[in-house]
Amino acid sequence: MGNIGRSSTGCATCRKRKIKVCCATKHGQGVADVLRFASLALDIRFIFNLIFDNRRLDLFLSPLPAHYRRLDLFLLPSPALPPASVDVSPPYLYDFSVKDEDAEDFTASTYSSSRATSPQTPPKYDIPHQSVCFFIHLFCVQSSKLYAFPVIDFVPLILRRAPPDSPVCLAAAAVSRLTLADQYSGTDVRLQSGHEYSNAITSTMASLKNREVATQDATVVAVWLLGLYEALNSVMNHGRTTSRHPSAAFRSQTRADDVEFQSHISHIRGAMHLLRLRGTSQFAHPQSEKIFRVFKAAIQMRLFVLNSITSRDFGDRALDNVFTDQHEIVPSPTARRTSVYFLRIARLLEDMKEFLFSPESKCKCAHLSMATQDEIEKEEASCKSLKKIREFIDTAISVDRAMEGWSEVEPGWKLLDVRASLIDTPWSLYPGHALYYLASIWVFLYWIRYLIARIKLYEALIELIRLHPARRGARAVQIERQQIASFIGVIQANASKLLGLTAYALGDISSAGDFYISLSPSPVSSDPVNTEANLYNQRQRLRWQMPMNVVAAMQLVIPFKSLKRSEWLTGQQKGAVDLAIGLIGDGFRRQPWLY
């Protein structure tokens, strides 16, 4: 890959091999710090001090008991669980002792794909190690340090303790190669990572089919990483053409949206199978439950977005096991209220889907083309199908209206307008993508669930109305059209809010609503000391242009892909969705940043 960056001041393995790009931190502490933070239990008060002042922080945390205020208990604890009947916590997963990377036995005691290489003749580049370092820095360390968002802090520890041929290491290698290769490769990053991805899938499937061993945490993380690979791949290849492929037919087209969606759906099916295999009795370690919570939340969102009431992809009632309030992440009453709304809408959509594909949905009114107006009205009055549709519509609207003002109950939950000027910022070219911000990335996750739930709900209601259109006269037809138009307006309004959060999700807007790139530096002075200060401020401005909150941005990828396929968005909104996906991809390509 050639000279791909600066000299490493990072982890010991990178320094020994003279790797150019690494997960080096600002002070050069390296992978030891990358992995050491995974076992730390940071106080939640420290996190929210970055967002709220002390007065608002006390208001935010007041509904929570004192023992919920640790970050490791940010995911509300479940009742005491019975011990596992089998050993599902091998020592390489939960040995929390972290050795100093400068110690003599550090390299010898750590699994590495290049362990057999002689230290006297190190290779110039170690791409697998380099890729994993980059991935851990981008997804784990950066989100934890810059955004106080250590939601996947368990990944580095599991990767370090797992053997190199384990499913989780192979899945991490695929994701890592994909994120790093896109910086310097050509037009098709699949050529760089497809081999690792196929190996990871084969190994993970073999692990899931092994009935002699209980499902381990590392396997759950491997499946989650494979889903992350699919989302990353859709972003990295968005709008790209395979111009270097030897086949002319393949060069002339990009990856079709239908093919991409089928890939996502296939992964969801496998993940749901794992979800059914993994029982609460297998939580042999507190870390296990956190991993399962994150995994289930990811499956919930992707399944909710990809599924529709007119699709037969997920036709069984096994989805009820997914959309339950067990293991929900509910740090406050408002978060619980939003989660209940999301899950209730999901179950309501499943009821609509079951009705749509049942014989009860067949209405006799559709066959009365030659009947008189009185006969049509009499038949519609006694039609059970139309009554069921009206019940669904009334229930859905009442559930949605019950959420009015939900974000105003607790401080820090409102969707705030960006009041800073867009002048001299890249977002002056895309003002519709920088309209809103939130006080916390945690709040951002619940707003996404709320907005996408409303979009999917009103899309389903339109499909129900279109199933049996009104036939009772011009007035009934006009009322029905007005109702559909109002539902379309709700869909477009919520889609605009999702698009308006793009800049915040990418990490370009501070918690005060300012653009980092437009922060004014100190006045220029001829004093050498002040000149150094000016240069430091310029470097800080450059630094804030570069980092990206990848964990938050990835939450928008699948919803945006779904919006792109929606028939109810305006042409301008569909173009904005396409642009937003491209902006997220550009955010990955601007890594790593300079200090």
N, C-alpha and C positions, 0 to 999 in steps of 0.2 A: 504493500500500500504506500510505500515511500515515506518521506518525511511528513508526518501528518500532524505536527504540533510542536509544542515547546518541550524543553527538557523536563524530565520528571523530578519533582521534589516530594513525591508522595510515598506510597507504601514501599516496604522493603523489597518485595518481589519486583516491583517496577524499577526500583533503583538498581538492583543487581543486574537486570536485563536491559538497562538503559532505554526504557520505554519512553516515548515522546509525550504521549497523552495518558493521563492517569486520573485517578479519583482524588488527586491532591487537594487538600483543603488550603485555606488561606495561609495557615502557619505550617504547612507541610507535615501534618501529623499522620496522614495516610490512612490506610485501610484499618489499622488498629482502632482509630477513632471512628471510622465508618461503622465498624462492627461493635465497638464498645457501647455506642449509644443505644443499641438495641435492647440491652438489659437494664437501662436506666428507667426509673419510674418518676418522670417529671411531674411537678405539681401543676394541677390545672389552673391554679391561681396565677402562676407565672405566665402561662400561655395567654390567659385572657387579659392580663395586664398589658400585653402588647396591643390589645384591641380597645378595651374599655378603661375608664378611670376607675378608681377604687369604689366610688359611690355606685356607678352603674354595674360594676362587677358584683358587688354585694347583692344588688337587685337581681342580677342574672342568676346567681347561684343560690339565692335564698330558698327556692322551692326544694333544693336538693339536700338530703341529709349529709352530715359532715363526712361520713365514710364514703360518699360518692365523689369526693373532690380530688381524688388522685387520678392522674391520667390513665393509669392502667385500669381504673374503674370507670373511665369515661363511658365505656360500654357497660351498661348496667348489669350487675351480677345476677346470675340465675340462682335458683335454690340449690342447696347442696346436692351434688350428683353422686350416684353410687360409683364405687370403684370399677375400673374396667376389668372385664373377665380375662382379657389377654393383654400382653405387654405391647403397648402401642407407642412407647416413648423410648426409642433406642438412645443410647448414650450420645451418639453423634448429633442428636437434635437438641438435647437439653443440658448439656454440660456448659454451664454459664461462665466457667473460668476462661478468661481471655488473656493469652500470653502477650508479653511485650514483643513487638515485631522486631526489635533489635536483639532479642535474645538469641543464643546460639541454636537452640532447638526449635525456633519458631518455624522455619521453613520445613524442617523434618517432621514436625508434628501436624502440619497443615496439609490437607489434601490439595493437590495441584496437578493439573494436566501435564505440567512440565517438570514433575518431581525427579524424573529419571535423568534429566539433563545435568551435565557436570557443571558445577559453579565456575570452574576454570575456563570453560568455553561456552559462555551464555549466548543464546541467539540474540540478534540485534533487536528483534521485535517478537513479542509474545502476544499475538492477536487475541487468542481466547481470554487470557488473563486481562488484557487491556480492555476488552469489550465489557467484561463483567464489572471491572472497576468503574467504567463509565456509566453503566446501567445503575449500579448501586448509588453512585453519587447523584445521578439525575433524578431517580425516583425515590430514594430513601433519605439521603443526607440533606439534599437541597430542600426538599419539602419540609423536613423536620426543623432545619436551622432557619431558613428564610421565612417560612410561613407558619411555624409552630403547628405542623400538621403531621405528626408521626403515626399515621394510620397504618402504614405497612412497615413498621420498624422491625417486624419479626423476620423479614426476608433475608437480611445479611447473615443473621445467626444461623438460620437453617441452611443457607448456601454454604457457609463455612464448615458446618458439621457434616454435611452430606457427602458421600463418595462421589467422585467425578462421573461415574457412569449411572448415577441415580436419575430417575425421571425429573426431579426438580432441577438438578444441575444441567441436564440436557435442555430443559425448557428455558432456563435462564440463559443458556448459551445462545439459543435461537433469538430470544428477545434482545439480548445484549448485542449480538452481531447485527441485528436489524437496526437498532438505534444508532450504533456507531458507523456502520457501513454507509448509511445514508449521507453522512457528512462528506464523503470523499468518493463514492462510487458513481457509476454512470446513471442511466435513466431508469433502470429496473433493479430495485433493491432485492427483489425476490431471488435474483441470481446469487446474491451474497448469503442468503439465510435460509433458502428452501431446504437444503440438505440437513441443517441442524433441526429445522422444524419437523421434518419427517422422522428423524431419529427420536425426537422428543415425544411425538405422538405414539410411535411404536412402543417405546419404553413405558409410557404412561398407561396405555391400554393393557399392556402385559401386567402391570402392577395392579390395575383395577380388577382384572380377571383372576388374579391369584386369590383364591378363597381360603387358603391356608393362613394368610396373614391379614390382620385387621387393617382397615384403611388408615394410613398414617398421615400426620400433618403435612409431611413433605409432599405426599401425593396430592393433597388438597391444594397446596401452593402451586404445584406443577400444573394442575388444571386451570387455576386462576391465571398463571403466566401464559398458558396457551391462548386463553381468551384475550389477554392483553396483546399478544402477538397479532391476533386477528384485527383488533382495533387499530394497532399501530400500522399494520400493513395497509389497511384501508385509507389511513391518513397519508402515509408516505407515498402511496401510488395514486393519490387522488389527482386526476387531471393529467397524468403522465401517459405518454405513448411509448410503446416498446419498439423504438425505431432501430435498435441494434439486433433484433431477433432475426434469425436467418429466414424465417417464414414470412412471405409477403402478406398473407392473410392475417397472421398474428401481429405484424407490425402496424397494420391499418386500424387496429382497435385497441381500446383500453379494456380493463377488466369490467365486464358488464355489472350493473348494479344488482341484477337478479342473481348472478353467480355469486357475488359477494354476500348477498343476504342469505343465500342457501348455505354458504360457508359458516356464517354466524349461527344460523339455526342448527346446523349439524353440531357445532360446539355446544350450544345450549342443551341439546338432547343428551350429550355425554355428561355435561355438568349436572343436569337434573338427575341422571342415573347415579352419579356420585353422591348427590344430595340425599337420595333415598338410602344409599348404602351407609352413609355416615350417621350414626345415631348418637344421641347425647351420652349414652353409656360409654362411649369411646373417648370422652374428654378426660384423659388421665393427667392433664397438666393445665394450669390456668391459661397458658399460651394457646392451648388447643381451642378453647372456646372463642378467643379473640380471632384466631385464624378463620374459624367457621363462621363467625359473624360477618367478617369482611367478605368472605367468599359468598355467603348467602345473599348479602346486600347487592353484590355485583350481579349475581344470577337473577335476582328479582328485577333489577332495572333493565337488564338486557332482554329478558323474557317479556317483560311488560311492553317494551318499545317494539320488539320485533313481532309480537303476536297481534292479531286483529280478529275481530268477530267474524270476518268473512273468509278467514284462512283456515285450512284444515291441517296446518303443520302441528298444532298442539291441540288435539281434539279430546283427550281424555281428561278426567277429573283429577288426575294426579297433580295438577297444578295447585290444588288446594294445600298441598304440603309445602309449597313454596311461599304462597301469599298468606302467611300466618304471622301473628305478632310475637311468636317465640324467637328469641335471640335478636330482637330488634335493637338498634342503637338509638336510645332515647335519653339524651342528657338533660332534658328539661321538659316541662309540661307542653310547651309549644312544639317541641320536636315530637313528642308523643302524639299530639293532636294531628300533626302533619302526616306522621307514619300511619295512624289509624285511617286517615282520609285516603292515602295512597293504597293501602291494602283493601279498604272497602270498595274503592273504585275498581281495583283489579278483580275482586271476586264478583262484582256486579257485571263487569264485562264478560267474565266467564259464564255467568248465567245467561246473558244475552246471546253469547255464542252457542250455548247448548240449545237454547230455544230456536235460534236461527236454523240449525241443522236438524231440528226435530219435525215430525209430521204436523205438530200443532201450529207451525208457522205458515202452513198452506191455508190461504183464505179463499173461500168460495166467491167472494165479491169480485175477484179478478176475472171470473168467467161470465159475469153478467153484462156483457157488452151490449146485448140487445134488450136489456130490461129497462123498464121505465124508472124515472127518478124516485118514485115512491117505493118501488121494489128494492132499489139499491140502498136507500136509507133504512129500510126495514131490515135488510140483510146485514148491513154494517152495524146496526144497533145490537144485533144478537151474535156478532162474530167474536169468538173467543180470541182469535189471533190479534185483532185490532185492540181488544181490551188489554191483552198482555203487553202490547207495544205501548199503550198509553200508561200503563202501570210502570213500565221501565222508564219512560220519559219523566213521569212525575217523581219517581224515586230518585233518579239521577239529578234532576234540577234541585230537589230539596236537599240532597247531600251536598251539592256544590254550594248552594246558598248558605248552608250552615257554616261554611268556612269564611264568610265575609268578616273582615277585620281580624283574621287569625294572627297576622304578623304584628299587631299593635298591642297585644296583651303583655308581652315581655319586651324590655328594651333590647335593642340590638338585632331585631329580626326584620325590620322594615326594609323594603327595596328602595334604595336611595338613588336619587338622580345625580349624575355626574355634573357638577357645576363648574369645574375647572375648564379653562379655555382649551380648545383643541388646536389652537395655532402653535406652530413649531413642533407638532407631534405627528408621528405617522398616522394617527387616527383621524387627522383632519381629512384624509382621503376616504376613510370609512366611518363616518360619524354614526351610522346606525348600529355599529358594533361596539360602541363605547358610550352607552346611554345610562347604564346602571352599575352600582356596586353595592357591596354588603359589608357589614362590620366584621365578618368572620368567614373563613373558608368552610367551617362546619355548618354555618347557616346556609351557605351556598348550596351544599348538598341537598338540604331539605327543600329549598326553593326549586331546584331542578325537578325533584320528585313531584312537587305540587304543580308546576307548570306543565310538565309532560303528562301528568294524570288528567288535567283539564283538557288538554289537546286530544288525547286518546278517547276521553269520555264523549266529547261532543262530536268527534268523528264517528263514533259508534252510534250515537243518536241519529245522525244524518242517515246512516246506513239502514237503521230500523225504519225511518220514515219512508225512505225510498223503496223499502221492501213492499209496502202496500200504499201507494199514493192515494190521495183523496179522490173520490169519484162522485161526491154528492152535489156538485155544482160549482159555479165560478167562485163564489165566496169562500167555500171550503178550500178550493185550490189556492186561492190568494192567501188565505191564512197560513196554509202549509208552507207556501213559498217564503212568507215573511219569517216563519219559525226557522226554516233552514238557513235563511240569510242571517238571522241573529246568531245561530250556532256557528256559522262560518266566521262571523265577526269575532266571536270568542276565540276561535282557533287562531285567527290571524293576529289578534292582540297578544295572546300568550306566546306565539311564535316570535313576535317582535321583541318581547321581553327576554326570551332565550337568546336571541341574536344580540341584544343589547348588553348581555353579560359576557360577551366574548373577550373583550379587553381585560375585564376583571379576572376571568378564569385564566388568562394567559399570564397574569401577574404584573400587568402594566399600570394598575391603579392601586394606590395606597388605601389604607383603611380610613383616611380622611377625605377621599374622593379626588386626590390629585394624581396627575400623571407623573411617574417617576422621571421620565425623560425631560419634562419641562420644569423640573425643580431648578430654581435660580442659583447659580454658584455665587461665591463671595465676590465682591468688587475687585477688579484687576488692580494690582499695585506694582510699583517698580521695586519694592523691597524683595530681596531674594527669598526671605522666609515666607512672605505672603505669596510670592510666586509659586513656591512649593505647595502652599495651601490651595492655590488656584488649580494647580495641576492635580492635586489630590481630589478636589471637588469634581474636576472634569473626569477623572478616572471613576469616581463614584457614580457620576451620571452615566458613563459608559457601562458600568457594571449593572446598573438598574435597567438599562436597555436590553441586556443580554439574558438574565435568568428567566426561566419560565416555570410556572407551577404546573408541571406535567400531570400530577395526580388529579388536580382540579380540571385541567383542560381535557383530559381523557374522558371525563364524565359527560362531555358534550358531544363526543364523536358519534355514538350510536343514535342519540336523539336527533342530531343534525342529519344523519343519513336517512332516518325515518321521515323527517320533514321534507327532505328532497324528493321523496316518493309520494308525498301527499298531493292530492288533487285540489285541495282547498286553499293553498297559499297563492298569493299573487305572483306574477312573473318576476317582479322586482324582489320579492321575498325569497323566491327560489334561487335567484342569482346571489342574494346576500348569504343564503345558506351555503351555497357552493363556495363563495369567497371565504366564509368563516372556516370551513374545513381546510381550505388552503392556508389560511393564516395560522391555524394550529400546526399544520405541517411545517410551515416556515419557522414556527417557534422551536420545533425540534432541530431544525437545520442550523439554528443560530447558537447551538451548544458545541463545545463548552465555552464559557465566558472567560474574560481576562480579569485578573484582580489588579 
